[in-house]
Amino acid sequence: MIKDNQKYFNGLHVFLDALAIAGSYILAWYLKFEGPFVTEGAGALPMSFYLSALYFLVPGYLVLYYWFKLYTPKRSQTLEKEILDIIKVNSVGVAFFLMAITAFKLGDGNFSRIVIGLFYGINIIITLLFRIVLRTTLRYFRKKGYNLKYILLVGYSRAAEEYISRINANPQWGYVVRGILDNHVPAGTQYKGVKVIGSIENLEVVLPLSHLDEIAVTLSLSDYDILEQIVGLCEKSGVHTKFIPDYYSLIPNKPYTEDINGLSVINIRYVPLTNTVNRIAKRTVDIVGSACGLIILSPLLLILAILVKTTSKGPIIFKQERVGRHNKKFNMYKFRSMAVQSEDEEKKGWTVKNDPRVTKLGSFMRKTSLDELPQLWNILVGDMSIVGPRPERPQFVEKFREEIPRYMIKHQVRPGLTGWAQVHGYRGDTSIRRRIEFDLYYIENWSMFLDFKIMFMTVFKGFVNENAY
């Protein structure tokens, strides 16, 4: 059982992190004073002075690792999240280190900032490599049936089914569901290999016999009247208990809670971009990015404008009404890629494969997304953002708002030139429902890191796409 050896593993983990911190610092010192970064007059302070900093640096960093929850078990955490956490910890650690050197005038101003800079970069790389090796090793052993966590589900519900589906799809997490207790579903009923083994009344008998690591309360909504009683029984057993609500589809995966004089309130939708600081940071990136894009790409924009004008009749720029943030309508600009149509023809529907309305140059521009470049102006003036859900025409918004649950949530943020759905191939004549799922994930999980990740992915996956007709 994992709980039998977890404390030894955690101790080893901390020890190896301490070695990585000390090793990174010593390597940084070596590169500055013995390696390729040596400069004339280097070494004003003795090596022993630099090494004495390790007495404070190593424990200080380990405390930061603990505060930033780097030692909290995260079997299902993504590598991207762990990378971001490691960068955050090291950034805070180096900031404290520099403040201490300045405040206490360590080394009378001769303490090398290059050593600190090298340590910052080396420690991130070494810690990250160690964590990747550790993650890969643990997941390998879990797939082989070692280092597992055994779980009992209390309640058969949609939440229970979703939880089992995710566990079965990710054996590297090392979770095993021993069974389900439920008052309404008969014993022996199975869902993806997991059986209902009895009623909830059997909980006090099952707990001592099952050698469980965790209990997940997955009661259906109709059984919430006994929730407090169930949680009390589970906590009395000493087994770690978690609650998976049957209304999971209604709340975000990172719910925003408020404390109103001791009353916990869960917001149905958490949108990070409602935060003023986040909104200003994103808008700053949009202004700088779109302005630079218009300047740098101006020769290409001019060439495309000339080609559009000389290869087909009609205006160079095509403008179309779209719905943006807070349901506000705006004109979105593109290079014209179709023959000129009447307003009624234009509203026919999606552009499909081999659409006769698309010009030869237009087909090329659509495949490479060059027709979207004039939207840099939309971004600069504030109608759009570099990253966000793609905007739709008003008639489609009216249609989808009735057909697709939570569709209108996408209008709580500015629409984007590229987005999470687009870099996963959902653009053009593809499933609008799947697009909305990706858009909602982006809205609820926004961060500047995610924006830059999408921009990076767009370069390789977003510009050229087989679904862009």
N, C-alpha and C positions, 0 to 999 in steps of 0.2 A: 504493500500500500504506500502511496506517495507520502502520506502524513507521517510515516515512520522514519523517512530519511530526508524530509524537506529541510529540517533545521541544519543538517550537515551540508546539504547542497547550498543553502543560502550562505553559510559561513565560508565555504569554498569560493562562492561567487564574489563575495566582498573581498576576500584575500586576493583573488586574481585581479579584481579591479584596482586594488591598492598597488599591486605590482605594475599594472599598466600605467597608472598615474606616475609612479616613481620612475619607471623606465622611460616614459615619454619626456619627462622633465630632464633626466640625465642625458638622453639623446639630444634634446634641444641645446643643452649646455655644450655638449661635444661638437655639434655642428657649428655652433657660434665660435668656440674658442680653439677647437682642434681640427675642424673640418673646413669645408669650402666657404663658409661665411666669415672666416677670420679676416679682420681688418687691422690696419696699423693702429697700435695703441690699445689693442684689445687686452682684456684680462686685468683691468684696474683693480678688480676685487678678486680675492683668492677663491679657488674652487670650493673650499670648505664653507665659505660664506653662502655661496649659492646652494650647496647641498643642505645647509642648515634650514633652508626654507621648507624642505620636505617634511619637517616635524609638524608644520602647520598646514602645508598644502595638501598632503594625503588625507588626513582626517577631515579637513575642511571640505574637500571634494566628495568624500564618502558621505558626509552629512547632506551635502547638496543632492547627491544621487538619491538618498533616502527621501528628502523633501520633495523631489520631483518624481517620486514613486517609480524609480527605475528598478527597485527590488520587489515591486508588487507583481505577483504572477500574472502574466498577460499571454496566455496560450493562444488566444485568437487575435492578438494585436498585430496590425500590419507592420511591415518593415519600414514603410514611409513614416509612420507615427514614431517608431523607435528612433529613426535617424533624426527627426525633428527634435525629439526630447533630448537626445545626446548633444545636439548643437546648442539647444537652450541652456542646458546645465553648464557646458563649457564656457558659453558666453557670459553667464552670470559669474562663474568661478573666476574667469580672467578679469572681469570688471572689479570684483572684490580684491583680487590680488594687486591690481594696479592702484586701487584706492589705498590699500594698506601700505604699499611702497611709498606713495606720495604723502600720506598722512603721517607716517612714522619716520619719513626721510631715511629709509633703509639704504645703506651703502652710500649715503651722502650724495644721492643723485646719480651714482655710477652704475646702478643696477641696470643691466642690459634689457631694453624693451624688445630687442630681437629674440632673446631667449624666451621671453613670455609669448611673443607671437608664434615662434616655432613650436613651443609647447602646446599652444592652443590648437594648431593644425594637426600636430602629431598625435595628441591625445584623442582628438575626435576620430582620426583614422584608425588608431590602434583599438580604441574602445569599440568602435563600430565593427571592425573585423572580428574582434573577440566575440561580440554579441551575435554576429552572423554565424560564426562557427558553432557557438553554443546553441543558437536557434536551430540550425541544421541538424546538429547531433541529437538534440532532444526530440525533434520531430521524426527523425529516423527511428529512434528507439520506441517512440509512441506507436509508429506504424507497425513495428514488430511486436507490439503487445506489452511493452514495458513502460513504467512511469505513467500509469493511467490514473484517472480520477473516476470513481464510481458514483453515479448519481441516481437518485430516486425522484420521480415526478409525482407530485400530489395534485391530481386533477387532470381529467382528459378534456382538452379544449383545442381551439385553433392554435393557441400559443404553444401548447404541448407538441402538436404536430409540426409547427414551424421549427421549434427547437430541435426536435429529433431529426428533421430533414437537414438542418444545418450541421448538426454533429456528424451524421452519416456522410455528408458531403466533404467533411474536413477531418479525416482520421488522424492527421498530424497534430490536432489539438489534444488528442489523448483522453477524450471523454467517452465513457461507456454508460449508457442508460440501463440500469438494472431492471426497471419496470415502472409501471404506473399504478397508482391507487386512485380509484374513482367510485363514487356511489351510484352512478347511473349506467355506466357501461359494464356489461358482464365480464367476469374474469375469463381470460383466454383470448379476448379480443386483441388483435395485433395491429400495429401501425409501423410499417417498414422494419419488421423484425423485433419490435419492442412490445411486450405483452402487458395487458392489464392483469396484475397479480392479486388483486383483492380490492376491498372497499377502504375508504378513508378511515373507517373505524379500526382497521387493522394496523394503523400507523404505530401505535405504542408497542405492538408485538414485533413488527417488521424492523423498526429502528435498531434494536440491540442485536439483531441476528444478521443484518445485511452488510456490516462493515463498510459503511458509506463514507464518502468524502464530502458530499454535498447533497442537499435536498433543494429541489426547485419547485416552488409552489406555482402550479400552472392551472389553477382553478378556472372553470368557466364562469362567466358573469353571473349565472344563476345561483352559484354557490358562494358568492362573496359574503353572505351573511355568516358563514363559518370561518372566514379568513383569519380573524383574530385568534380564534381557538386553535386553528391549524398551526399558525406561526408560533403560538405559545408552546405547543407540543414539540415542534421541531427545535426550538431554541432550548427547551428543557433537556433535549438529548445531547446537546453540546456539538451537534453537527452543523457545519456552516450552512446557512439557509439563504436562498435568494428568491426573489419574486419576479415572475415573468407575467405581466398583465395580459389578460385576454383582449384588451383593447389596444394592443401594441400598434395596430395599423392606424390608430388615430393620433398617436403622439410621436414626436421625432425620436430618432435613435439617441440623441443627446438632449433630453428634455431640460427645459429651463424652469427652475423652481424658484418660488418666492416664499419668504417667511413673513406672514401677516400676523404679527403678535402671537407667534407660536403655532399658527395654522399653516401647514405646507400647501402651497398652491402650485400645480403643474400647468404650465402654459401649453396649449395644444400645439402650437407651432413656434419654434425658436428660430429666428432669422438673425444670424450674427451681423448682417449688414444694416440692421436697425440701430446698431451702436454707432454713435456719432464719430468716434475715433476710427473705427473700421471703415465707415463710409468715406471719411476724408482721405484716408490712406489709399483706398481703392480709386477714388476719383483723381487723386494726384498721379497715380500710375497711369490712369487713362489719358489724362491731359498730356503728360510728358511722352507717353508711348505713341499716341496718335499724332502729336505735333512732329516728333522725330520721324515717324513713319511717313507722313506726308512730304517732309523735306527730303528724306533719303530716297523715297520711291518716286519722286516727282518726274525723273526721266522716263521711268517705266509707265507712269500714269499718262504722260504725254504721248508716248508711242501707242499705247492701247487706245487712247482717245482718237488718234489719227486713223488707226486701223478700223475702229468701229464706224467712223464717219465715211471712210472710203469703200468699205465692203458691203454696206447695206444702207437703205434709205431710212431716215428717221433721226431722232435726237441721239446724242452721245450718251447722255445720262438718263437712266430710267428711274423714275421715282414711283414709289408705291406706298399706300397708306398701311401702316402696321400699328399694333397695339403695344405700348411700352409699359413702363413702371406706373403703378397706380391706375392702370387701364387708360392712360393718356395716349391719344393717337398722335402719330408723327409720320413724316414722310421719310422713308428709308431709301437711300440712294444706291444704285448699282450701275455698272456699265451695261448698256443695252445689249442683250444677248439673243433677242427674238426679233422677228419681223414686227413692225408696228401693228397693233391690234386695236379694235374698238374696246371701250370699257367693259361691255358685256362679255366679249370673247376672253378678255383678260381674267374675268372672274370664273372661268370654266372650272378650274380646279388645279391639282398638282401638275407640275411638269413631269412627264413620264419618259421612259426610255424611248429613244428614236422619235421624240416629239417633233413633228414637222414644223412647228413654229420657231424652233431654235435654229439660228444661223450657224454656218460652219465655224466662224470665229467664236460665236457664242458658245458652241459646244466645247471648244477648247478652253475658253475662259471658265466655264462652269466646272469642268473636270479639274481644273487647277485652282479654282476659287479666285481667279484674278478679277472676275466680275464684281466681287465683294469689296474690293479695295476702296471705292468711294465712301464706304461706311466709316472710314477713318474720320471723315468730316462729321458724321453723326456722333461719333465718340467724342470728338473735340468739343462740340457744342452741347453735349450732355444728354442727347437722346438715347445713346447706347453706351455700352462698356466694351472693353476689349474682350472680357470673358463674362458669359452669362447665358441664360436660356435664349434660343433664337426666337425672334418675334414673329407672330403670325398676323395674317390679314383679319380685319374685323369680322368678316362672315364666318371664318373658321373658328375664331374665338367664341362666337355665339353658339356655334355647333358643338364644339368640344366641351364647353363649360357645362352642358347638359348631359353629355355622354361619358365624360371621364372624371371620376372623383378627384378632387383636389387640383384640378387643372388650373384654376385661377390663382393658385399660390405662386406660380411662376411670375406673376405680375407684381410681386412685392419687391422685386429687384429690377435693375436696368437690364434690358435684353443685351445680348452680346454678339460680337463678330464671330467668336468661336465659343464652344462650350463643352461641358463634360459629356453630353450626349454625342456631340459631333465627333470628338476624338475617339469615341467607341463605335463609330460607323453609323450612327442614327441621324441621318440627314436625308433630304430629298424624299423620295417615295418609300419611306420605311415606317415601321410601327410608331404611331404617335403615342400610344400608351407606354411603350418602352422608353421613348424620349422623355416623357413626363417623369418617369421613375428616376432617370438620371438627372433631370433638372431639379427635382425635389431633393435628391441627395446633395447636389451642389449647393442649393440654397441653405440647407440645414447644416452643412458641414463646411461652409465657406471659411477659408483662411487665405492669407496672402501666399502662403506656400502652395496651396491648391491652385490658385490662379496661375502662378509661375509654372507649376507642373503642367497645367493644361496648355499654356502657351508653348512650352517645350514640346509636348506631345503633338500639338498642332503642326509644328514644323515637319514631323515625320508621318503623321497620320491624318491630319485635318485638311491640308491643302488639296491633296490629290485623293479622290474618293470615288469608288465605283458606283456609289449610290447618288452621285451628283449628276443630274441629267440637264 
